[in-house]
């Protein structure tokens, strides 16, 4: 027995969100965030890299939740934060993510620089330089995508709008 087909209105809302600026930027945030934490988790890491991994996984999960709640138009089910406050909730999430990604970028750049000695052709031991460099690029892309969504959300909020689309 197959599940019932989505109603035309629901399908229209899904398509509208996926084609919106926020829908596209959320997809980029999810992809870049996954790239960051997978790059770190797949390689040896220690010390302050744990903070970067914490930021990446936390905001990846929160962004997934925001994405699917908005995609399925279920933000009214979120107590205290949903409904008319959904734009403010998204804006607060994006500001927090952008702010916490800034020190994460700093940590990744510092760790990349500290491991730059092993970027030589003749160096034969295991080296995490390329992994840290890749993670630093993903962290920068994540921060940029969250900053773009902050600007977008702030513009909508200043215009007096209450929806994210």
C-alpha positions as CSV (number, residue, x, y, z in Angstrom):
1,X,0.0,0.0,0.0
2,X,1.6,3.3,-1.1
3,X,1.4,6.5,1.0
4,X,-1.0,9.2,-0.2
5,X,0.4,11.6,-2.7
6,X,1.3,15.1,-1.3
7,X,-1.5,17.7,-1.7
8,X,-0.9,20.2,-4.6
9,X,-0.6,23.0,-2.0
10,X,2.1,21.2,-0.1
11,X,4.0,20.4,-3.2
12,X,3.7,24.1,-4.3
13,X,5.1,25.2,-0.9
14,X,8.0,22.8,-1.1
15,X,8.9,23.9,-4.7
16,X,8.6,27.6,-3.6
17,X,10.9,27.1,-0.7
18,X,13.5,25.1,-2.6
19,X,13.6,27.8,-5.3
20,X,13.8,30.7,-2.8
21,X,17.1,32.3,-1.7
22,X,16.9,30.9,1.8
23,X,16.1,27.4,0.5
24,X,19.2,27.5,-1.7
25,X,21.4,29.0,0.9
26,X,20.2,26.4,3.5
27,X,21.2,23.6,1.1
28,X,24.6,25.2,0.7
29,X,25.0,25.4,4.5
30,X,24.1,21.8,4.9
31,X,26.5,20.7,2.1
32,X,29.4,22.9,3.3
33,X,28.8,22.0,7.0
34,X,28.8,18.3,6.2
35,X,32.0,18.8,4.1
36,X,33.6,20.4,7.1
37,X,32.8,17.9,9.8
38,X,33.4,14.9,7.5
39,X,36.8,16.3,6.5
40,X,37.8,16.7,10.2
41,X,36.2,13.5,11.4
42,X,37.9,11.4,8.7
43,X,41.4,12.6,9.7
44,X,43.4,12.7,12.9
45,X,42.5,15.7,15.0
46,X,43.3,17.0,18.5
47,X,43.0,20.0,20.8
48,X,41.1,23.0,19.5
49,X,39.9,21.1,16.5
50,X,37.3,19.7,18.8
51,X,35.7,23.1,19.0
52,X,35.5,23.3,15.2
53,X,34.0,19.9,15.1
54,X,31.4,20.9,17.8
55,X,30.4,24.1,15.9
56,X,30.2,22.2,12.5
57,X,28.1,19.3,13.8
58,X,25.9,21.5,16.0
59,X,25.0,24.0,13.3
60,X,24.7,21.3,10.7
61,X,22.1,19.5,12.8
62,X,20.2,22.8,13.6
63,X,20.3,23.9,10.0
64,X,18.9,20.5,8.9
65,X,16.1,20.9,11.5
66,X,15.3,24.5,10.3
67,X,15.5,23.4,6.6
68,X,13.0,20.5,7.0
69,X,10.6,22.4,9.3
70,X,10.4,25.2,6.8
71,X,10.4,22.8,3.8
72,X,7.4,20.9,5.2
73,X,5.8,24.1,6.5
74,X,5.7,22.8,10.1
75,X,7.3,25.8,11.8
76,X,4.0,26.4,13.7
77,X,4.5,23.2,15.6
78,X,7.7,24.5,17.3
79,X,6.7,25.9,20.7
80,X,7.9,29.5,21.5
81,X,10.1,29.8,18.4
82,X,7.7,29.0,15.6
83,X,4.8,30.7,13.9
84,X,5.2,34.5,13.8
85,X,8.6,34.2,15.4
86,X,10.1,31.9,12.7
87,X,11.9,34.6,10.8
88,X,13.4,35.9,14.1
89,X,14.4,32.3,15.1
90,X,16.1,31.7,11.7
91,X,17.9,35.1,12.0
92,X,19.1,34.3,15.5
93,X,20.3,30.9,14.4
94,X,22.2,32.4,11.5
95,X,23.8,35.1,13.6
96,X,25.0,32.6,16.2
97,X,26.3,30.3,13.4
98,X,28.2,33.1,11.7
99,X,29.7,34.3,15.1
100,X,30.8,30.9,16.1
101,X,32.2,30.0,12.7
102,X,34.6,33.0,12.9
103,X,36.8,31.5,15.7
104,X,36.4,28.1,14.0
105,X,38.0,29.6,10.9
106,X,40.8,31.1,13.0
107,X,41.5,27.7,14.6
108,X,41.6,25.9,11.2
109,X,43.9,28.6,9.7
110,X,46.2,28.3,12.8
111,X,46.3,24.5,12.6
112,X,46.8,24.6,8.9
113,X,49.8,27.0,9.3
114,X,51.2,24.8,12.1
115,X,51.2,21.8,9.8
116,X,52.5,23.5,6.7
117,X,56.0,22.0,7.2
118,X,54.8,18.7,5.9
119,X,53.6,20.0,2.6
120,X,57.0,19.3,1.0
121,X,57.3,16.6,-1.7
122,X,60.1,14.8,0.2
123,X,58.1,14.6,3.4
124,X,57.1,10.9,3.8
125,X,55.2,10.8,7.1
126,X,51.5,11.1,7.5
127,X,50.4,14.8,7.2
128,X,47.1,16.5,8.0
129,X,48.0,19.7,6.2
130,X,45.7,19.1,3.2
131,X,42.8,18.0,5.4
132,X,43.1,21.0,7.6
133,X,43.4,23.3,4.6
134,X,40.2,21.7,3.1
135,X,38.5,22.1,6.4
136,X,39.5,25.8,6.6
137,X,38.0,26.4,3.2
138,X,34.8,24.6,4.2
139,X,34.7,26.7,7.4
140,X,35.0,29.9,5.4
141,X,32.3,28.8,2.9
142,X,30.0,28.0,5.9
143,X,30.6,31.3,7.5
144,X,30.0,33.1,4.2
145,X,26.7,31.3,3.6
146,X,25.5,32.0,7.1
147,X,26.4,35.7,6.7
148,X,24.4,35.8,3.5
149,X,21.4,34.4,5.2
150,X,21.8,36.9,8.1
151,X,21.7,39.7,5.5
152,X,18.7,38.2,3.8
153,X,16.8,37.6,7.1
154,X,17.7,41.1,8.4
155,X,16.4,42.7,5.2
156,X,13.1,40.8,5.5
157,X,12.8,41.7,9.2
158,X,13.5,45.4,8.5
159,X,10.8,45.4,5.8
160,X,8.4,44.1,8.5
161,X,7.9,40.7,7.0
162,X,7.4,37.7,9.2
163,X,8.0,34.8,6.9
164,X,11.3,33.3,5.7
165,X,10.2,33.0,2.1
